[in-house]
C-alpha cells in the first residue's frame, strides 16, 4: 500500500522538473509555473490526506494502486497532477480575461491619496467655482449643492429652463478644465532623459 506522502515525495523527486516544464509551456513564466505545480500538488494530495472522523490527528492512508468500487482507478498520479495543472492554469486565464473586461470600471488613482485629499479637493472645487460667472455659480450651487432640479433652479433664479441648462453646461466645462489643469500641475514632472 503506497502512502500519499511517499507517493508525493517520489513524484516530486522523479518528475518535478518535467511537471515544471509542462507548467512553463502553458504559462511562459518560470515563477508562475512553479506556483502552478505547487498548487496542483496541494490540490491533488490534499484530497488523499483527509482526517478520519472521530479520531483527531489520525489521517487516512490511501492506496493509490487500488481500485475501490464505484471510483475510477488512478492510473498515473503524474497524469492526475498534470490535469490539475491545466485546470488551475485555465481557471487563472479565465479570471485574468474576465478582469481585463471589467478593469476599466474600477476607479484608480494615479498617486496614493494622503489624508489631506478631502481638504485639497474642497479647495480645488472652491477655486473652480470662483472662476465662474455669478449666474453660472448660482446655477451650479443650486443644482449640485442644494440638489434642486433644473425646473426648481429656473424658478429660484427667475430664468427659463433652457438658460439654466446652458449656464450649467458652460459652468461644468469651465470647472472640468480648471480641475484637470490643477491636477496636471500638481503631478511631478517626468524625469529628464
Secondary structure in CASP SS format (residue, H / E / C, confidence):
PFRMAT SS
TARGET T0000
AUTHOR 0000-0000-0000
METHOD secondary structure of the structure
MODEL  1
X C 1.00
X C 1.00
X C 1.00
X H 1.00
X H 1.00
X H 1.00
X H 1.00
X H 1.00
X H 1.00
X H 1.00
X H 1.00
X H 1.00
X H 1.00
X H 1.00
X H 1.00
X H 1.00
X H 1.00
X H 1.00
X H 1.00
X H 1.00
X H 1.00
X H 1.00
X H 1.00
X H 1.00
X H 1.00
X H 1.00
X H 1.00
X C 1.00
X C 1.00
X H 1.00
X H 1.00
X H 1.00
X H 1.00
X H 1.00
X H 1.00
X H 1.00
X H 1.00
X H 1.00
X H 1.00
X H 1.00
X H 1.00
X H 1.00
X H 1.00
X H 1.00
X H 1.00
X H 1.00
X H 1.00
X H 1.00
X C 1.00
X C 1.00
X E 1.00
X C 1.00
X C 1.00
X C 1.00
X C 1.00
X C 1.00
X C 1.00
X C 1.00
X E 1.00
X C 1.00
X C 1.00
X C 1.00
X C 1.00
X C 1.00
X C 1.00
X C 1.00
X C 1.00
X C 1.00
X C 1.00
X C 1.00
X C 1.00
X C 1.00
X C 1.00
X C 1.00
X C 1.00
X C 1.00
X H 1.00
X H 1.00
X H 1.00
X H 1.00
X H 1.00
X H 1.00
X H 1.00
X H 1.00
X H 1.00
X H 1.00
X H 1.00
X H 1.00
X H 1.00
X H 1.00
X H 1.00
X H 1.00
X H 1.00
X H 1.00
X H 1.00
X H 1.00
X H 1.00
X H 1.00
X H 1.00
X H 1.00
X H 1.00
X H 1.00
X H 1.00
X H 1.00
X H 1.00
X C 1.00
X C 1.00
X C 1.00
X C 1.00
X C 1.00
X C 1.00
X C 1.00
X C 1.00
X C 1.00
X C 1.00
X C 1.00
X H 1.00
X H 1.00
X H 1.00
X H 1.00
X H 1.00
X H 1.00
X H 1.00
X H 1.00
X H 1.00
X H 1.00
X H 1.00
X H 1.00
X H 1.00
X H 1.00
X C 1.00
X C 1.00
X C 1.00
X H 1.00
X H 1.00
X H 1.00
X H 1.00
X H 1.00
X H 1.00
X H 1.00
X H 1.00
X H 1.00
X H 1.00
X H 1.00
X H 1.00
X C 1.00
X C 1.00
X C 1.00
X C 1.00
X H 1.00
X H 1.00
X H 1.00
X H 1.00
X H 1.00
X H 1.00
X H 1.00
X H 1.00
X C 1.00
X C 1.00
X C 1.00
X H 1.00
X H 1.00
X H 1.00
X H 1.00
X H 1.00
X H 1.00
X H 1.00
X H 1.00
X H 1.00
X H 1.00
X H 1.00
X H 1.00
X H 1.00
X H 1.00
X H 1.00
X H 1.00
X H 1.00
X H 1.00
X H 1.00
X H 1.00
X H 1.00
X H 1.00
X H 1.00
X H 1.00
X H 1.00
X H 1.00
X C 1.00
X C 1.00
X C 1.00
X C 1.00
X C 1.00
X C 1.00
X C 1.00
END
